[in-house]
Amino acid sequence: MQYTHIVLRYGEIFLKGRNRHYFEKKLQDNITKLTSIKHIKRLQGRFIADFVEDHQKLRQVFGLVSYSPALMTSKDVTLVQKRLLDLLEGKEGNFRIIVKRSDKNFPIKSPELTTLLGQYVEKETKLRFDREKHDYLIEVEINDNGVYLSLEVIYCFGGIPTGVDGRVLTLVDSSSDILAALLMMKRGISIYPFSVIDGGDISLLQKYSPQKLSCSKLETSEQIETCALLYNCSMIVTGERLETITSSKSFPNSSFSVLRPLIAYNEERINQELTSFQEV
């Protein structure tokens, strides 16, 4: 069985009201820059893309909540049933079906279609329906374009698309600095890395960034302010915690605000969150 498409889901963008379409366009652009996907359709709160083997790279795109490799078919119940058998070939155990009917013109309502497909699967396979204890969760999404069948939901980091909400200089001299920069990117911020020691390792940041990153070595407050003005950055971000703030990293002579998103973190939480980004 070969998947044909990928259903991509996003969430927080809807909270942005009139900016929604701008956010969606930025998310589309970031997907094409960070993955091998080049053609994306926007359909009723979803993106639909052709299937690619290296789909795991989608987890590097901030703004995506989850995605599912899927089989597409037309809105003919007989063909949907046939494709379901392709999807479930060789599988045994228990299953549950969830139908999401975005196309309200589809003649069969979600509860009736759930029952119809569930009975068909039980009749034609060794699988048995179990709402609570299931080995497979079959999702059936019906939209204007067709029907998409999937078995797996792969979760992403969520957030909003990098590049929609301002620019900051980010210190990258420690692992906590790197995590702070990642969290800013997850909130839609474009980052401009710098180091005051000897050039930071920005490979993890580049993995999640749709834009090409470079690291500047800036040793004085004057150099930092000049760089911030050059890139039109509004503030400086560091990975300092309450117990680790030092004058050397607090930039006492700078006229720019310093943002410390990890101020209340402990070392264990920093390591856990950083590891989750590294494992993708």
N, C-alpha and C positions, 0 to 999 in steps of 0.2 A: 504494500500500500504506500503510495506516494502522496504527501500533502500537496495541495495546490496553492494555498494562500496562507496568510497570517492575519489574524484579527488583533488589532492593537487598541488598547484602552487607555484613556487618560481621564483625570478627574478634576484637579484643582483649577484647571483652565476655566471651567464653567463659573467659578466664583468671581471672575474678572469682568463680568458684564460686557460693556461695549468693546472691551479689548479682546474679546474671545477670539475673533477671527485672526487678529494679529498674533495671538499666542499660538493658535493652531498652525498658522503658516510657519512660525519660527520652529515649532516642534517638527513639522514636516522637513524643514531645511536641515535641522540637526540630525534627524534620522538618516537622511541621505548622505550627510558628511561623515557620520560615525559608523555606518554599516554599509553592506553591499547592496542594500535596497535602493532602487533608483526611481521607482514609480509607485506612488501612493494615492489612493482614492479616499476622500473624506465622505463618510456615509453615516448620518444620523448618530453623531456622538462617538463614532468609531473611525479608525483608519483601517483600510484594507490594502494589503500589499501582496505581491506574488511571493510564494515561498522561496526562502533561501536556506541553504544548509547551515550557514554560520549565523543563524538567528540569535544565538546567545549574546551577540554584540548589542542587541537591543537593550540589554540590561544596563548598558553604559549611557543610555540616553535619559537624562533627567526630564521629567514631565510625563513619562510613561508609567502607568500604574501596573499594568500586566499585559500579557499577550498570549495568544494560543495559536499553534499550528492548526490548520483547518483544511477540511475537504469542502469544496464548493460544488453545489448542484443547483439546478433550476427549481422553481417553486411548484414542482409536481410531486405529490406525495409518494407516488410509486418510485420515482427516481430518488427521493430522499431516503426511502426505505432501503433501496439497493445500495446507496452510498454508505448508509449506516452499517450494513453488513461488511462492506469493504473496510470501514474504520475498525470494526470489532473482530475482524478475522483472527481466529486462533485464540481468542481471549475467553477465560472462564472466571466464574466468581459472581459477584453481585454488582448491580449497576443502579444508577439513578439518572433520570433525564430532566433537564431544565430547558424549557422553551422560552425564548425571548422574541416576541413578535413586534418588531419596530414598524413593519409594514402592516398597518391596520386594515389594508385592503385584502390581505390574505384571508381566504374564506373560512379557515378553521381557527377557532380561538385556541389560546395557549393550553388551557387545561385539557381540552378534547384532543389536541394533537399530542400532548404528553402521553395520554392514555393509549392513543392509537399506536404511536411509535413504540411505547413500552411493551404492549402486547405483542407487537410484531417481533421485537428483539427476543422476547421469551420464547416465541414459537419457533424462530429460525436459528437460534443459537443455544449454547449451554449456559448462558447468563441468566440470572434471576434478579428481579427487581427487589431492592431494599432501600427505602428512603433514608434510613439512619446509618446503616452499616454497609457501605458500598465500596467496592474496589475501584470502580470507574464512575466518574461523573461526566455524563454526555451533555454537552451544551449545544443547543440548536438555536442559531441566531438567524432570524428572518428579516431581511431589510429590502429596500427597493431593488438591490442589485441581484439578489438570489438568497440561497440558504447556505449557511456555513456550519459545518459539523466539527466539533473538537472534543478531545478527551483530556487535555492537559491545560492548566493555567500556570503560566510562568510569571512570577511576580518580579516587578522592577522596583526602583527606589522612589518612584513618585516625584513629588515636588512640582516645579514649573520649569519650562525650558530655559536653559542657560542662554543669556544674552538679551533678555527682555526687560531687565530692571536695573540699569546702572552699571558702574564700573568701580572697581576697588584695586588698590595695591595690596598684594598678599605676601606676607613673610613666609618663606619656605625653608627655614633653617632646622626644623625638627619635625618629627612625625605628627605632633599635635598641630603644628602650623599647617601641615598638609591636610589634616582632617578639617581644620577650620576653613581652608580654601575650598574643599569639596562641598562642605555644607553651604557655603555662599553660592557656589555654582548651582547647587540643588534648588536654591531660592531664586534662580533666574539671573544672578549677577555674573557679569564678565570679569574675569580676574587677570591681573598683570603681576606675575610673581617677581619677587626680588629677594636677595640674600644680603645679610650684613657680615657673613662669615667667609665662606669660600665657595659660593655657588651651590644652590640647593638641587636636589634630585626631583625633577618635576615630571618624571615618567608616568606616575600614577595620575597626576592631574591631566596630562595630555591624553591619557586613555579615555577620560570622560569629557574632554573639551572639544567642541566642534570647531574651534579656531586654533590656529597654530600658536603655541606658547613658547616664550623664551624667558630666561631668568636673568635679570640684571643684578649686578653686584653694586649695592649702594651703601656706603660706609658712614655717611654723615646725614644729618637732618636736612641740610641744604640740598644734597643730591636726591634725597627721597622726595622733597617737595617739588623739585624741578621735574622729576619723573612723573609725579602725580599730575602736575599741570600739563605735561606733554600728552599724557593719555586721558586727560579729562576725568581723573578719578576723584571720587568724592570723599573717600576715607581710606584708612589703612586697617588691614585685618591681620591679627596674629592668633596663635593658638595658645596664648597664655591662660593659665588658670589662676584662681585667686592666690594660691600659695606660691606661685612661680613668677609672679610679676616682678621684673627687675627694671632698674632705670635704663639699662642698655637697650631693652626692648620696648620701653614705654614711650620713647620718643618725646621727652619732656619739652624740647624746643620746637616741636612741630606745631604748625597752626591747624593741621588736619585732625579730625576726630579719629580715635583708635577704637575699633570694634573688636571685642573678644567673645566670639560665640561659644567658647568652651569654658567660660569663666566659672561655671558651677559644676563642671565635669570632674570626675576622679580619673585616675590613671587606668583603672579597669574598664571604665566605659569608653575611654578613648581607644584603647586597644581593641575592644569588641567592635566598635563602629568602623575603625580603620580596617580591621580584618575583613569585615563584610564587603568593603569596597575592593580590597585586594584580591578576594577570592573569585571575583567575576572574570 
